[in-house]
Amino acid sequence: MINFLLTQTPLVFLTQSFWRDEAFSFLMAQQGIWQILINTAKDFSPPLYYLFLHFWMMIFGSSEIALRSVSLIFFYATIYVVDHFLIDVLKIKTKWRYAYLLLFAINPFLIYYASETRMYSMSVFLVTASWYGYLTGKKKLHIVMSVLSLYTHYFTALALVSQFLFHYLQKKHKSDVSAFVWIAVLFAPWVVFTLIFHGSTDGSFWITEPTLKTFWLTPGIILTGFENSVKQYSTPLYGLTFIAYGAIVMALKNFINKNDKRETSTYLLLWAFLPAVLALTASLIKPVFLARYIIFSVTGISLLIIYSLHQLKPPVRLGVYVLIVILMLQYNGAQIANKKKGDIRSLIRQINLSISPNDSVYVENELDFHAAQYYFGPNRVFIYRKTYDEIPQFVGKVLIPRSRVVSTLPLYPRKAFVIHSDLSYDVQSMN
């Protein structure tokens, strides 16, 4: 039973080996506060998540479970805010509210990043709380959560653009703009700090250009977090995409007819899709569209679907709801089977059985460098057969010292356990 739970359920994401980005989070968070600020200014993400993780590790340690539990907590916190959103904003107080919360609890996008040591689950919570504060007139909550979201991930700015556009469309009183002014003022110090300390970066990046398929699957991508063309995802992905389009049509109908549902339909459409539209538009110049960067939109599109569902007659509503649950469970199953990370943890354990104190670990692929450091320790891991200039910024180069990039093997009797890209290894040295 335990083996089944750890291999065939979403618990596999909590217990599997760290990958590069998660190890990077650990390595960044274990530094001093000032160094975290400096290095994040030079990198691609703001510092709040790493600072939070820094203090979290002081209390709970740095095991995989301890580090990943941060995201799990924010996952449940998001569901808590959504519950209040359903009650206070959408005015859904019937037993259907619990059924709707289940759609968040089994959402494959939220589940996956609830088990990853990255800032994405945190960004979902903060943006959801920001929208809740904005729509309920809780100005201080709106400002605080919005500012914290900006200090967590830069793409959350697109959510605030959505709010501001809704504010403009609704022709709110001009004094209400002060909340957005405060948000800008409170984030400005980090902008200045980044401009001062940001280092030079190369222009290379790994995100590919969006295709026509990306554009028409955008609703399903936002809902599921789909990033790779894996055949096993097709049926649930397409099914959820068509259901999302149905919700879009209902929302647009409300908008055109200018009925009492127009305002709600407007902000849900903006929350769900404007960040994706802006990211896809920018990607026509330089590819930046990646589902997890706009993961906070999953709350918007889920609420849009829920709002549309709630307008249907109960028998139809139940049928569509059951279909959504089935498709999400299917997607989760495909995700569990096909989205597992490479098991560098087991490889390092195997190496530790025969490595000597003076030996080192060499990785041929720089993508394995941070993960090897997490499991083996930072002082004996090197990148082999690369020059420092060949290493792109996006692999966490800000935490890769030049001294850790080598082109020669150690002299025997010292040995290098060389890890290849396929996570096999052999032992090498110079005579």
Buried (B, 14 or more C-beta within 10 A) or exposed (E): EEEEEEEEBBBBBBBBBBBBBBBBBBBBBBBEEEEBBBBBBBBEBBBBBBBBBBEBBEEEEBEBEBBBBBBBBBBEBBBBBBBEBBEBBBEBEEEBBEBBBBBBBBBBBBBBBBBBBBBBBBBBBBBBBBBBBBBBEBBEBBBBBBBBBBBBBBBBBBBBBBBBBBBEEEEEEEEEEEBBEBBBEBBEEBEEBBEEEEEEBEEEBEBEEBEEEBEEBBBBBBBBBBEEEBEBBEEBBEBBBEBBBBBBEBBEBBBEEEEEBBBBBBBBBBBBBBBBBBBBEEBEEEBBBBBBBBBBBBBBBBBBBBBBBBBBEEEEBBEBBEEBBEBBEBBBBBBBEEBBBBEBBEBBEEBEEEBEEEBBBBBBBBBBBBBBBBBBEBEBBBBBBBEEEEBBBBBBBBBBEEEBBBEEBBEEEBBBBBBBEEBEBEEBBEE
